[in-house]
Amino acid sequence: MFAFPRGVECDVVVEYLGERGIGAKRERAELVLASVGDLRIGFWCPRDEFPGFDDIDEVRKTLGIDSLDVLVVVSYRPYVLVDYLNSLLERAHRWYGIRLDLKLLGVSSVEIETGLEEALGRALVEKPSKLGRGVKTEYVCPQCGRDFLHLYRQEKYFSRRYRGRVVQSIYGCPSCSFKARRVDLLD
């Protein structure tokens, strides 16, 4: 395995999202924004090993996290950055009462192709109701048992992780907060 040269990660993100049929817009050199329905996903590919963010206001201004539902950090060591951003979010909530509803995910640039596939799947299942209205299925919710699961998104694509064609389905229960991602192998 090898890591991509600095600055190339965002190009790979835009290309991958295009392959999956998701419109992506390069906001800045280090930031790619994508929308799936009402779900807003940001992909941050920092040039520096460790950013110089001191407080949450800098992060809000630089990355525009107020309008995002999910932020995916694509870096050589993404989990260090995810932990740091998470601590800034917790500090902002504890000290200033600022609560941001943001899911942070990390993708290593060493395994960028399979990592993007997994991160995108996890991002889509984060808030399935934002993907669209959903279609009622015959599956009863395994968590509450009161309602049927709704299918919010289903797509067929070639999976680099499973090395074959797959069908990915995103389910959610309108009665409770249950959500699920199902991947069926076709080959």
Backbone as CSV, one residue per row, in Angstrom:
resi,resn,N_x,N_y,N_z,CA_x,CA_y,CA_z,C_x,C_y,C_z
1,MET,0.834,-1.184,0.000,0.000,0.000,0.000,0.879,1.247,0.000
2,PHE,0.349,2.293,-0.568,1.087,3.543,-0.605,0.129,4.688,-0.350
3,ALA,0.681,5.793,0.098,-0.126,6.989,0.323,-0.031,7.884,-0.899
4,PHE,-1.093,8.600,-1.177,-1.086,9.538,-2.285,-0.278,10.766,-1.898
5,PRO,0.326,11.441,-2.879,1.027,12.685,-2.567,0.050,13.709,-2.004
6,ARG,0.563,14.613,-1.209,-0.277,15.632,-0.575,-1.061,16.420,-1.619
7,GLY,-2.323,16.679,-1.308,-3.161,17.479,-2.187,-3.919,16.673,-3.225
8,VAL,-3.569,15.412,-3.401,-4.222,14.580,-4.407,-5.470,13.904,-3.835
9,GLU,-5.551,13.813,-2.517,-6.675,13.118,-1.892,-8.019,13.699,-2.318
10,CYS,-8.122,15.027,-2.361,-9.398,15.650,-2.745,-9.759,15.340,-4.194
11,ASP,-8.763,15.218,-5.059,-9.034,14.825,-6.444,-9.612,13.415,-6.498
12,VAL,-9.063,12.525,-5.684,-9.556,11.148,-5.622,-10.986,11.122,-5.078
13,VAL,-11.272,11.960,-4.089,-12.620,12.035,-3.515,-13.625,12.475,-4.578
14,VAL,-13.307,13.534,-5.311,-14.212,14.039,-6.349,-14.437,12.976,-7.423
15,GLU,-13.377,12.298,-7.814,-13.490,11.248,-8.825,-14.360,10.091,-8.323
16,TYR,-14.147,9.669,-7.079,-14.918,8.557,-6.530,-16.401,8.914,-6.416
17,LEU,-16.689,10.107,-5.918,-18.085,10.520,-5.794,-18.754,10.600,-7.165
18,GLY,-18.008,11.032,-8.169,-18.538,11.055,-9.535,-18.867,9.664,-10.036
19,GLU,-18.009,8.691,-9.721,-18.276,7.300,-10.107,-19.548,6.775,-9.462
20,ARG,-19.825,7.225,-8.254,-21.020,6.776,-7.529,-22.254,7.603,-7.880
21,GLY,-22.110,8.586,-8.753,-23.248,9.393,-9.177,-23.649,10.465,-8.183
22,ILE,-22.721,10.866,-7.338,-22.990,11.900,-6.336,-22.265,13.170,-6.760
23,GLY,-23.011,14.237,-6.870,-22.418,15.509,-7.267,-21.533,16.069,-6.167
24,ALA,-20.317,16.407,-6.524,-19.370,16.955,-5.556,-18.837,18.280,-6.073
25,LYS,-18.653,19.202,-5.156,-18.144,20.519,-5.517,-16.915,20.808,-4.672
26,ARG,-15.861,21.188,-5.331,-14.627,21.522,-4.621,-14.767,22.940,-4.088
27,GLU,-14.938,23.051,-2.792,-15.133,24.354,-2.153,-13.815,25.122,-2.066
28,ARG,-12.787,24.445,-1.608,-11.432,24.989,-1.530,-10.466,23.868,-1.884
29,ALA,-9.185,24.167,-1.852,-8.183,23.157,-2.193,-8.251,21.958,-1.254
30,GLU,-8.661,22.192,-0.009,-8.683,21.128,0.991,-10.081,20.626,1.328
31,LEU,-11.116,21.142,0.688,-12.481,20.813,1.091,-13.362,20.505,-0.114
32,VAL,-14.043,19.355,-0.044,-15.001,18.937,-1.064,-16.355,18.791,-0.377
33,LEU,-17.393,19.358,-0.986,-18.743,19.250,-0.442,-19.605,18.417,-1.375
34,ALA,-20.407,17.545,-0.781,-21.310,16.697,-1.555,-22.676,16.698,-0.884
35,SER,-23.711,16.586,-1.700,-25.078,16.517,-1.185,-25.773,15.297,-1.763
36,VAL,-26.447,14.575,-0.887,-27.284,13.453,-1.293,-28.639,13.722,-0.657
37,GLY,-29.600,14.140,-1.467,-30.865,14.602,-0.906,-30.586,15.854,-0.087
38,ASP,-31.018,15.850,1.162,-30.733,16.967,2.068,-29.518,16.706,2.952
39,LEU,-28.901,15.556,2.805,-27.724,15.209,3.599,-26.496,15.901,3.018
40,ARG,-25.804,16.676,3.850,-24.608,17.407,3.409,-23.369,16.739,4.003
41,ILE,-22.460,16.335,3.111,-21.243,15.644,3.518,-20.046,16.476,3.071
42,GLY,-19.123,16.696,3.988,-17.889,17.396,3.670,-16.716,16.436,3.741
43,PHE,-15.788,16.571,2.811,-14.561,15.776,2.802,-13.402,16.751,2.945
44,TRP,-12.692,16.643,4.052,-11.588,17.554,4.335,-10.272,16.806,4.149
45,CYS,-9.434,17.316,3.262,-8.134,16.719,2.954,-7.046,17.713,3.357
46,PRO,-6.675,17.756,4.640,-5.724,18.775,5.100,-4.333,18.571,4.511
47,ARG,-3.696,19.674,4.205,-2.329,19.617,3.672,-1.313,19.414,4.779
48,ASP,-1.595,19.960,5.946,-0.671,19.847,7.076,-0.994,18.603,7.891
49,GLU,0.028,18.076,8.546,-0.171,16.916,9.416,-1.154,17.234,10.530
50,PHE,-1.032,18.448,11.066,-1.899,18.839,12.172,-2.305,20.296,11.974
51,PRO,-3.595,20.570,11.890,-4.035,21.949,11.641,-3.828,22.837,12.860
52,GLY,-3.796,24.118,12.627,-3.573,25.067,13.712,-4.851,25.625,14.294
53,PHE,-5.910,24.826,14.365,-7.162,25.304,14.950,-7.014,25.411,16.457
54,ASP,-7.351,26.583,16.985,-7.293,26.767,18.430,-8.663,26.713,19.082
55,ASP,-9.680,27.094,18.330,-11.022,27.065,18.896,-12.045,26.691,17.828
56,ILE,-13.256,26.500,18.272,-14.316,26.010,17.394,-14.701,27.041,16.335
57,ASP,-14.525,28.324,16.626,-14.877,29.349,15.641,-14.002,29.265,14.395
58,GLU,-12.730,28.947,14.575,-11.843,28.768,13.422,-12.281,27.577,12.579
59,VAL,-12.659,26.500,13.244,-13.115,25.304,12.533,-14.408,25.602,11.786
60,ARG,-15.311,26.308,12.430,-16.583,26.658,11.787,-16.352,27.518,10.553
61,LYS,-15.436,28.466,10.659,-15.169,29.370,9.543,-14.415,28.658,8.416
62,THR,-13.423,27.868,8.760,-12.581,27.217,7.756,-13.292,26.068,7.055
63,LEU,-13.971,25.222,7.811,-14.582,24.019,7.242,-16.085,24.137,7.017
64,GLY,-16.699,25.188,7.513,-18.137,25.371,7.323,-18.969,24.262,7.930
65,ILE,-18.605,23.831,9.130,-19.266,22.667,9.729,-20.690,22.948,10.188
66,ASP,-21.087,24.212,10.245,-22.460,24.529,10.655,-23.487,23.964,9.685
67,SER,-23.120,23.876,8.416,-24.075,23.409,7.410,-23.882,21.940,7.043
68,LEU,-22.958,21.250,7.710,-22.669,19.851,7.383,-23.348,18.895,8.357
69,ASP,-23.684,17.717,7.848,-24.181,16.632,8.692,-23.057,15.657,9.034
70,VAL,-22.149,15.456,8.077,-21.030,14.526,8.250,-19.775,15.187,7.700
71,LEU,-18.671,15.054,8.428,-17.372,15.517,7.948,-16.434,14.317,7.916
72,VAL,-15.895,14.038,6.731,-14.961,12.929,6.552,-13.561,13.524,6.409
73,VAL,-12.666,13.128,7.296,-11.283,13.596,7.255,-10.468,12.578,6.470
74,VAL,-9.853,13.026,5.370,-9.031,12.159,4.524,-7.589,12.597,4.696
75,SER,-6.804,11.747,5.354,-5.441,12.123,5.695,-4.613,10.866,5.943
76,TYR,-3.309,11.052,6.065,-2.438,9.921,6.366,-2.745,9.370,7.759
77,ARG,-3.015,10.265,8.700,-3.404,9.872,10.065,-4.730,10.546,10.419
78,PRO,-5.824,10.061,9.871,-7.097,10.776,10.045,-7.646,10.742,11.464
79,TYR,-7.369,9.680,12.199,-8.004,9.542,13.506,-7.415,10.488,14.542
80,VAL,-6.192,10.918,14.343,-5.615,11.946,15.211,-6.395,13.246,15.021
81,LEU,-6.674,13.581,13.763,-7.426,14.799,13.466,-8.882,14.686,13.909
82,VAL,-9.483,13.519,13.726,-10.868,13.314,14.161,-10.966,13.471,15.677
83,ASP,-10.020,12.895,16.409,-10.020,13.040,17.871,-9.861,14.496,18.289
84,TYR,-8.981,15.215,17.601,-8.764,16.624,17.928,-10.022,17.450,17.651
85,LEU,-10.645,17.230,16.496,-11.880,17.949,16.174,-12.999,17.587,17.145
86,ASN,-13.059,16.321,17.518,-14.060,15.886,18.487,-13.863,16.586,19.828
87,SER,-12.615,16.730,20.252,-12.352,17.419,21.521,-12.737,18.897,21.423
88,LEU,-12.517,19.515,20.256,-12.945,20.908,20.076,-14.466,21.027,20.138
89,LEU,-15.171,20.069,19.535,-16.639,20.081,19.573,-17.154,19.890,21.001
90,GLU,-16.535,18.982,21.736,-16.942,18.757,23.127,-16.650,19.968,23.999
91,ARG,-15.496,20.585,23.779,-15.129,21.783,24.542,-16.099,22.929,24.244
92,ALA,-16.485,23.082,22.988,-17.434,24.139,22.617,-18.782,23.913,23.300
93,HIS,-19.185,22.665,23.394,-20.458,22.363,24.057,-20.358,22.600,25.566
94,ARG,-19.272,22.146,26.151,-19.103,22.256,27.600,-18.902,23.701,28.040
95,TRP,-18.077,24.450,27.335,-17.730,25.801,27.771,-18.699,26.867,27.282
96,TYR,-19.138,26.749,26.033,-19.932,27.819,25.430,-21.386,27.433,25.162
97,GLY,-21.728,26.174,25.370,-23.093,25.733,25.105,-23.413,25.588,23.628
98,ILE,-22.385,25.547,22.788,-22.573,25.392,21.345,-22.635,23.903,21.032
99,ARG,-23.761,23.473,20.505,-23.925,22.053,20.175,-24.063,21.914,18.665
100,LEU,-23.119,21.229,18.057,-23.142,20.992,16.619,-23.444,19.520,16.365
101,ASP,-24.456,19.263,15.568,-24.855,17.893,15.247,-24.055,17.437,14.028
102,LEU,-22.845,16.976,14.284,-21.913,16.629,13.217,-21.282,15.278,13.517
103,LYS,-21.317,14.394,12.542,-20.656,13.092,12.659,-19.287,13.211,12.009
104,LEU,-18.248,12.785,12.720,-16.882,12.825,12.204,-16.433,11.421,11.834
105,LEU,-15.908,11.275,10.625,-15.386,9.998,10.149,-13.983,10.216,9.609
106,GLY,-13.177,9.173,9.606,-11.817,9.278,9.098,-11.533,8.248,8.023
107,VAL,-10.739,8.673,7.027,-10.295,7.785,5.957,-8.793,7.970,5.807
108,SER,-8.067,6.876,5.898,-6.623,6.934,5.720,-6.292,7.040,4.236
109,SER,-5.362,7.912,3.903,-4.974,8.064,2.501,-4.208,6.847,1.998
110,VAL,-3.773,5.990,2.901,-3.098,4.758,2.501,-4.102,3.787,1.874
111,GLU,-5.302,3.742,2.419,-6.362,2.862,1.911,-7.547,3.706,1.457
112,ILE,-7.285,4.678,0.614,-8.295,5.691,0.297,-9.483,5.121,-0.482
113,GLU,-9.250,4.207,-1.400,-10.357,3.731,-2.229,-11.362,2.914,-1.425
114,THR,-10.896,1.963,-0.636,-11.828,1.184,0.183,-12.342,2.016,1.350
115,GLY,-11.527,2.915,1.847,-11.943,3.770,2.959,-13.056,4.726,2.575
116,LEU,-12.975,5.289,1.369,-14.035,6.191,0.911,-15.355,5.452,0.754
117,GLU,-15.291,4.237,0.263,-16.505,3.435,0.103,-17.181,3.202,1.451
118,GLU,-16.401,2.826,2.435,-16.945,2.570,3.772,-17.443,3.861,4.423
119,ALA,-16.668,4.929,4.306,-17.060,6.203,4.918,-18.334,6.756,4.284
120,LEU,-18.457,6.628,2.975,-19.667,7.112,2.308,-20.883,6.307,2.764
121,GLY,-20.726,5.003,2.898,-21.822,4.173,3.402,-22.220,4.563,4.818
122,ARG,-21.236,4.801,5.672,-21.522,5.210,7.052,-22.143,6.602,7.102
123,ALA,-21.726,7.474,6.190,-22.306,8.821,6.142,-23.767,8.770,5.705
124,LEU,-24.071,7.928,4.730,-25.443,7.835,4.231,-26.393,7.269,5.281
125,VAL,-25.908,6.354,6.096,-26.773,5.743,7.108,-26.892,6.625,8.357
126,GLU,-26.103,7.662,8.450,-26.124,8.520,9.638,-27.487,9.193,9.839
127,LYS,-28.031,9.775,8.794,-29.345,10.435,8.870,-30.158,10.030,7.643
128,PRO,-30.707,8.815,7.653,-31.379,8.318,6.449,-32.596,9.139,6.028
129,SER,-33.272,9.755,6.967,-34.465,10.527,6.598,-34.118,11.747,5.750
130,LYS,-32.869,12.188,5.778,-32.453,13.317,4.946,-32.177,12.901,3.503
131,LEU,-32.149,11.603,3.245,-31.892,11.121,1.888,-33.127,11.229,1.000
132,GLY,-34.282,11.303,1.592,-35.529,11.388,0.827,-36.686,10.890,1.677
133,ARG,-37.824,10.702,1.025,-39.024,10.278,1.754,-38.971,8.823,2.174
134,GLY,-38.384,7.990,1.391,-38.309,6.575,1.722,-39.532,5.813,1.250
135,VAL,-39.341,4.526,1.051,-40.400,3.631,0.601,-40.618,2.583,1.682
136,LYS,-41.858,2.391,2.070,-42.186,1.413,3.106,-41.875,0.005,2.593
137,THR,-41.195,-0.789,3.414,-40.849,-2.163,3.041,-41.665,-3.147,3.871
138,GLU,-41.452,-4.433,3.620,-42.160,-5.467,4.382,-41.442,-5.840,5.671
139,TYR,-40.262,-5.266,5.915,-39.481,-5.592,7.106,-39.972,-4.799,8.314
140,VAL,-40.269,-5.501,9.396,-40.666,-4.855,10.649,-39.394,-4.408,11.363
141,CYS,-39.460,-3.266,11.998,-38.296,-2.725,12.703,-37.851,-3.696,13.798
142,PRO,-36.595,-4.122,13.782,-36.125,-5.057,14.809,-35.926,-4.407,16.175
143,GLN,-35.907,-3.084,16.216,-35.684,-2.395,17.489,-36.985,-2.145,18.243
144,CYS,-37.966,-1.535,17.575,-39.208,-1.198,18.279,-40.358,-2.145,17.940
145,GLY,-40.358,-2.721,16.748,-41.407,-3.643,16.343,-42.749,-3.001,16.061
146,ARG,-42.825,-1.671,16.126,-44.098,-0.970,15.928,-44.357,-0.586,14.485
147,ASP,-43.302,-0.409,13.721,-43.460,0.129,12.373,-42.609,-0.673,11.394
148,PHE,-42.869,-0.444,10.125,-42.075,-1.080,9.082,-40.878,-0.197,8.743
149,LEU,-39.799,-0.840,8.342,-38.626,-0.087,7.912,-38.913,0.586,6.578
150,HIS,-38.311,1.731,6.386,-38.409,2.442,5.116,-37.066,2.347,4.408
151,LEU,-37.122,2.126,3.112,-35.918,2.093,2.283,-35.688,3.506,1.766
152,TYR,-34.567,4.109,2.176,-34.290,5.494,1.805,-33.377,5.618,0.592
153,ARG,-32.533,4.638,0.377,-31.641,4.698,-0.786,-31.185,3.291,-1.112
154,GLN,-31.148,3.001,-2.410,-30.616,1.727,-2.870,-29.844,1.988,-4.148
155,GLU,-28.628,1.466,-4.193,-27.804,1.676,-5.380,-26.950,0.449,-5.651
156,LYS,-26.662,0.270,-6.924,-25.814,-0.829,-7.360,-24.514,-0.217,-7.879
157,TYR,-23.387,-0.773,-7.447,-22.092,-0.263,-7.891,-21.031,-1.346,-7.750
158,PHE,-19.861,-1.098,-8.334,-18.738,-2.015,-8.191,-17.988,-1.650,-6.919
159,SER,-17.892,-2.600,-6.012,-17.240,-2.369,-4.730,-15.765,-2.738,-4.815
160,ARG,-14.927,-1.795,-4.446,-13.490,-2.079,-4.387,-13.160,-2.901,-3.147
161,ARG,-13.967,-2.751,-2.137,-13.739,-3.497,-0.899,-14.043,-4.984,-1.089
162,TYR,-15.176,-5.286,-1.717,-15.585,-6.674,-1.913,-15.159,-7.226,-3.269
163,ARG,-14.570,-6.383,-4.092,-14.067,-6.755,-5.423,-15.148,-7.395,-6.293
164,GLY,-16.289,-6.738,-6.316,-17.398,-7.220,-7.127,-18.561,-6.250,-7.069
165,ARG,-19.603,-6.569,-7.827,-20.784,-5.711,-7.822,-21.595,-5.958,-6.554
166,VAL,-22.119,-4.877,-6.003,-22.925,-4.964,-4.787,-24.162,-4.083,-4.927
167,VAL,-25.140,-4.363,-4.078,-26.307,-3.498,-3.928,-26.295,-3.014,-2.488
168,GLN,-26.240,-1.698,-2.328,-26.253,-1.108,-0.991,-27.626,-0.515,-0.732
169,SER,-28.203,-0.853,0.417,-29.523,-0.353,0.792,-29.425,0.343,2.143
170,ILE,-30.068,1.500,2.255,-30.093,2.264,3.500,-31.527,2.236,4.027
171,TYR,-31.704,1.680,5.229,-33.018,1.549,5.851,-33.086,2.399,7.116
172,GLY,-34.301,2.785,7.475,-34.528,3.496,8.721,-35.953,3.297,9.182
173,CYS,-36.158,3.430,10.476,-37.492,3.305,11.058,-38.003,4.701,11.401
174,PRO,-39.182,5.075,10.906,-39.716,6.402,11.229,-40.204,6.533,12.673
175,SER,-40.456,5.411,13.351,-40.964,5.464,14.727,-39.862,5.614,15.771
176,CYS,-38.738,4.990,15.513,-37.624,5.087,16.462,-36.376,5.508,15.676
177,SER,-35.264,5.495,16.286,-34.051,5.983,15.623,-33.249,4.873,14.947
178,PHE,-33.846,3.715,14.750,-33.116,2.606,14.143,-32.754,2.929,12.700
179,LYS,-31.521,2.604,12.339,-31.048,2.780,10.969,-30.092,1.650,10.645
180,ALA,-30.072,1.250,9.379,-29.238,0.118,8.988,-28.751,0.291,7.560
181,ARG,-27.588,-0.267,7.321,-27.003,-0.305,5.978,-26.811,-1.767,5.622
182,ARG,-27.326,-2.146,4.481,-27.227,-3.536,4.042,-26.487,-3.571,2.716
183,VAL,-25.485,-4.444,2.626,-24.714,-4.605,1.399,-24.878,-6.048,0.942
184,ASP,-25.464,-6.227,-0.243,-25.652,-7.555,-0.825,-24.670,-7.736,-1.973
185,LEU,-23.946,-8.848,-1.956,-22.995,-9.153,-3.020,-23.734,-9.769,-4.201
186,LEU,-23.435,-9.299,-5.399,-24.078,-9.827,-6.602,-23.201,-10.852,-7.310
187,ASP,-21.913,-10.704,-7.220,-20.986,-11.615,-7.917,-20.434,-12.662,-6.981
